[in-house]
């Protein structure tokens, strides 16, 4: 949405009183549209942030499993053999 698309964004300076009232109503409608747009964008951002957190948690879990598999594949380390004694 561009500012030019908002029909209430015209100067009131040279308008008669009746036209000013109409433009005032249009501005209120435009503000409601902007508010809704901002609210929707905020909601989308929150959902995307939640998805990113889930993705990061999944990646951390994947790294942990990969490191664990690598350790198991290479055999016990010196510290593990000391623990066994």
Protein Blocks (a to p, Z undefined) as FASTA:
>chain_A
ZZklpmklccfklpcfklmmmmmmmmmmmmmmmmmmmmmmmmmmmmmmmmmmmmmmmmmm
mmmmmmmmmmmmnopafklmmmmZZ
